[in-house]
Amino acid sequence: MRKYCCLLIAMVCYFGSIAQELQAKVTVNAQRVATTVDRKIFTTLETQLTNLLNNRKWTTESYQPTEKIQCNFLINIEAMEEQNVFKATLVVQAARPVFSASYVTPLVNYQDRDFTFKYVEFQPIEFNENRVQGTDPLAANLTATVAYYVYLILGLDGDSFAPKGGSFYFQKVLNIVNNAPEAARISGWRSFDGLRNRYWLADNLNNSRYNIMHDIIYGYYRSGLDNMYEKPTEARKNIIEAFTRLQAFNQENPNTMILQFFIQGRSTEIIGLFKKGTPQERSRIVELMNTLDVANAGEYKSQLR
C-alpha cells in the first residue's frame, strides 16, 4: 500500500511539474532606488513573481516541458514613491520555437512604462480573475499587470499555431482591462491614459474591425516561419502575403497599436529570412517594410538590396 501511495504521489508531482504553461524568468533591477532600502525585498519579489508565473495554472491545457513558452519579465524600479510603493517600467519578452529548427521567434518584445505598484515583502502574490481590483488597488496593480501579459502571451502563442487560436485568452486580457484597479497613481488601463498602452492593445486584439490581424499573425508564424526549413520558397511567399495584407490593413487603419506591437523588434528576423531569397522577393519585402517599419527602412534597404 505504501509503495502504491508513493507511486501515486510521484505521478501527481511529475504531471504537476509538466502541466504549467510558462518557463518564465523574472528580474527586478533596483539600482536607482536609494541604498537605504533593504535590497532583500527585491530578491523576494523576484522569487514570488517567478513562482506565480511558473507554478500557477493559467489554462486548462497540459504542456510538455518542450512546449512551455519561454518568457522574461524585467522590472526596472525607477523610484520608491513612498513606503512600499514603487514606480517602474516593465519589459516583457516571449518567444516560441520554429518548427524543425533550433531557432525561437519573438512573440512579445514590449516595454510598459505605466507600472506603479505596492509590494510589502512576503505579502501573498496571487491573481484572481474574478477580483482583479483586489482590496488594495496599488497592490492589485502588480498582479493585474503581470496576468495581463501572461494572457497576452498565451493569446499570441495560440494565434501563431491556429487561426484565431488566441481568442479565448484575448478575452481574458480584455476582462482584466475592464476590471483593472483604479487609483490616482495607476495608469495604462484607460483609453485616455495615452495612445499606446494596455487598454489600446486589448481593444485592438478584441475589436472585430481588426480581425484580419489574427490571420496575419497566423500567416507569418505558421504558414511562414514554420515552413522555412522544409519549404523556404513557399514560406517566404506566405510571409510576403501576410505583410501585403498588413500593408492594406495599415492603409485602412493607420497608426494602430497592434501593428506597431507586431512589427517592433522584428527587422533582424525578417532580414535573416529574406537574405537567401530571390531578387524579386527581397525587393518586395523591402518595399513593404518601407511603409510598415519606417524606423528601420534604411536597414532593410542596405541588407536586402
C-alpha positions in Angstrom: 0.0 0.0 0.0 2.8 2.4 0.9 4.5 1.7 -2.5 1.3 2.5 -4.2 0.9 5.7 -2.3 4.4 6.7 -3.1 3.9 6.0 -6.8 0.7 8.0 -6.8 2.4 11.0 -5.2 5.3 10.8 -7.6 2.9 10.7 -10.6 1.0 13.7 -9.2 4.2 15.6 -8.7 5.5 14.7 -12.1 2.4 15.6 -14.0 2.0 18.8 -11.9 5.5 19.8 -12.9 4.8 19.5 -16.7 1.3 21.0 -16.6 2.2 24.7 -16.3 2.5 26.7 -19.5 5.4 29.1 -18.9 9.1 29.0 -18.5 9.5 32.5 -17.1 12.4 34.4 -15.7 11.7 37.4 -13.5 14.4 40.1 -12.9 14.0 43.1 -10.7 16.5 45.8 -11.3 16.5 48.3 -8.4 19.8 50.1 -8.9 18.1 53.5 -9.0 16.4 53.0 -5.6 18.2 54.6 -2.6 20.7 52.3 -0.9 18.8 52.9 2.4 16.2 50.4 1.2 16.8 46.8 2.1 17.7 45.1 -1.2 16.3 41.8 0.0 12.8 42.9 -0.7 13.6 42.9 -4.5 15.0 39.4 -4.3 11.9 38.2 -2.5 9.7 40.0 -5.1 11.6 38.1 -7.9 11.0 34.8 -6.2 7.4 35.3 -5.6 6.6 36.5 -9.1 8.6 33.7 -10.6 6.5 31.2 -8.5 3.3 32.9 -9.6 4.2 32.8 -13.3 5.6 29.3 -13.4 3.6 27.4 -10.8 0.1 28.8 -11.4 -2.2 27.0 -13.9 -3.1 29.7 -16.4 -5.0 27.4 -18.8 -6.8 24.1 -18.7 -4.3 22.6 -21.1 -1.3 20.4 -20.3 2.1 21.5 -21.6 5.1 19.2 -22.0 8.4 20.7 -20.9 9.5 21.3 -24.5 6.1 23.1 -25.2 6.5 25.7 -22.4 6.6 29.3 -23.6 9.9 31.0 -22.8 9.4 34.5 -21.4 11.2 37.2 -19.5 9.7 39.8 -17.2 12.2 42.6 -16.4 11.0 45.1 -13.8 13.2 48.3 -13.7 12.4 50.1 -10.5 12.8 53.8 -11.1 11.8 55.1 -7.7 10.2 54.3 -4.4 7.5 57.0 -4.3 6.5 56.1 -0.7 7.0 53.2 1.7 6.4 50.0 -0.3 5.1 51.9 -3.4 7.3 51.6 -6.5 7.3 53.3 -9.9 8.8 51.1 -12.6 8.9 50.1 -16.2 8.1 46.5 -17.2 9.8 44.8 -20.2 8.1 41.7 -21.4 9.6 39.3 -23.8 8.3 36.0 -25.0 9.3 33.6 -27.8 8.1 30.3 -29.4 10.1 27.6 -31.2 10.1 27.4 -35.0 9.1 24.0 -36.5 12.1 21.8 -37.4 14.6 24.4 -36.3 16.7 25.3 -33.2 15.6 28.9 -33.6 13.0 30.7 -31.5 10.9 33.6 -32.8 9.7 36.5 -30.8 6.1 36.7 -29.8 6.3 39.7 -27.5 9.0 42.3 -27.1 7.4 45.3 -25.3 8.2 47.9 -22.7 5.4 49.1 -20.5 6.2 52.5 -18.9 2.9 52.7 -16.9 3.7 50.4 -14.0 3.3 51.6 -10.4 2.6 49.1 -7.7 2.7 48.4 -4.0 4.6 45.4 -2.6 5.2 44.5 1.0 7.8 41.8 1.4 6.3 38.4 1.7 2.8 39.6 1.1 0.9 36.9 -0.9 1.1 37.5 -4.6 -1.9 35.8 -6.2 -4.2 36.6 -9.1 -8.0 36.1 -9.1 -9.6 37.0 -12.4 -12.9 37.4 -10.6 -11.4 40.0 -8.3 -8.9 41.8 -10.4 -9.2 45.0 -8.4 -8.5 43.3 -5.1 -8.8 45.1 -1.8 -5.7 47.4 -2.3 -5.6 48.9 -5.9 -1.8 49.5 -5.9 -1.1 46.0 -4.6 -3.6 44.6 -7.1 -1.9 46.5 -9.9 1.1 44.3 -9.6 -0.7 41.0 -10.2 -3.2 42.5 -12.7 -0.4 43.8 -14.9 1.6 40.6 -14.8 -1.6 38.5 -15.5 -2.5 40.8 -18.4 0.8 40.0 -20.1 0.6 36.3 -19.4 -2.8 36.1 -21.1 -1.4 38.3 -23.9 1.5 35.9 -24.4 -0.9 32.8 -24.4 -3.2 34.5 -26.9 -0.4 35.4 -29.3 1.0 31.9 -29.0 -2.4 30.5 -29.8 -2.8 32.8 -32.8 0.6 31.7 -34.1 -0.4 28.0 -34.1 -4.1 28.1 -35.2 -6.4 30.5 -37.0 -7.7 32.9 -34.2 -6.4 30.4 -31.7 -5.8 33.0 -29.1 -9.3 34.5 -29.0 -10.1 32.9 -25.6 -7.1 34.4 -23.9 -7.6 37.8 -25.5 -11.0 37.9 -23.9 -9.2 37.4 -20.6 -6.9 40.3 -21.4 -10.0 42.4 -22.0 -11.6 41.3 -18.8 -8.5 42.5 -16.8 -8.7 45.9 -18.6 -12.4 46.2 -17.9 -11.9 45.4 -14.2 -8.5 46.9 -13.6 -7.5 48.5 -10.3 -8.2 52.3 -10.1 -6.2 54.8 -8.1 -4.6 58.2 -8.7 -1.1 56.7 -9.4 -2.4 53.9 -11.6 -2.4 54.4 -15.4 -2.3 52.4 -18.6 -5.7 50.8 -18.3 -7.8 53.5 -19.8 -8.2 55.0 -23.3 -7.3 58.5 -22.1 -4.0 57.3 -20.5 -2.3 57.5 -23.8 -2.2 56.2 -27.4 0.0 53.2 -26.6 -1.0 51.3 -23.5 -2.6 48.2 -22.2 -6.1 49.5 -23.0 -5.4 50.0 -26.7 -3.6 46.7 -27.2 -6.5 44.8 -25.6 -9.0 46.8 -27.7 -7.2 46.1 -30.9 -6.9 42.4 -30.2 -10.6 42.1 -29.5 -12.1 44.6 -32.0 -13.8 42.7 -34.8 -12.8 45.5 -37.2 -9.2 44.3 -36.8 -9.9 40.6 -37.1 -7.5 40.3 -40.1 -4.6 40.9 -37.7 -5.1 37.4 -36.3 -5.0 35.9 -39.8 -1.8 37.9 -40.4 -0.2 36.6 -37.2 -1.1 33.0 -38.1 0.2 33.5 -41.7 3.5 34.9 -40.6 4.3 32.2 -38.0 2.5 29.0 -39.0 2.4 29.4 -42.8 5.7 31.3 -43.0 8.3 30.6 -40.3 7.3 27.0 -39.6 7.8 26.2 -43.3 11.2 27.8 -43.7 13.1 24.6 -43.1 11.2 22.3 -45.5 9.7 24.8 -48.0 11.7 28.0 -47.8 10.3 29.4 -51.1 6.7 28.8 -50.1 7.4 30.2 -46.6 8.8 33.5 -48.0 5.8 33.7 -50.3 3.4 33.3 -47.4 5.3 35.9 -45.3 5.1 38.4 -48.2 1.4 37.6 -48.5 1.0 38.3 -44.8 2.8 41.6 -45.0 0.9 42.6 -48.1 -2.3 42.1 -46.1 -0.7 44.0 -43.2 0.0 46.9 -45.5 -3.6 47.0 -46.7 -4.7 46.9 -43.0 -2.4 49.8 -42.2 -3.8 51.9 -45.1 -7.3 51.4 -43.8 -6.4 51.7 -40.1 -3.3 53.9 -39.8 -1.2 54.1 -36.7 -2.9 51.2 -34.8 -1.1 49.9 -31.7 -1.4 46.3 -32.7 0.5 46.8 -36.0 3.4 48.6 -34.2 3.4 46.0 -31.4 3.7 43.2 -34.0 6.4 44.8 -36.1 8.5 46.1 -33.2 11.9 44.5 -33.0 11.3 42.2 -36.0 13.7 43.7 -38.5 16.7 41.4 -37.8 14.4 38.3 -38.1 12.9 39.5 -41.4 16.2 40.4 -42.9 17.6 37.0 -42.0 14.6 35.2 -43.6 15.0 37.0 -46.9 18.8 37.2 -47.3 18.6 33.9 -49.3 15.5 35.0 -51.2 15.3 35.9 -54.9 15.9 39.5 -56.0 12.2 39.8 -56.6 11.4 38.5 -53.0 14.0 40.9 -51.5 12.7 43.8 -53.5 9.1 43.2 -52.5 9.8 42.8 -48.7 11.9 46.0 -48.7 9.0 47.8 -50.4 6.6 46.5 -47.8 8.7 47.3 -44.8 9.4 50.8 -46.1 5.8 51.6 -45.1 5.3 49.1 -42.2 8.6 49.6 -40.3 9.7 53.1 -41.3 12.2 53.4 -38.5 14.2 50.5 -40.0 13.6 51.2 -43.7 17.3 52.0 -44.3 18.4 48.8 -42.7 16.1 46.7 -44.9 17.4 48.5 -48.0 21.1 48.2 -47.1 20.8 44.5 -46.2 18.5 43.2 -48.9 19.3 45.2 -52.0 
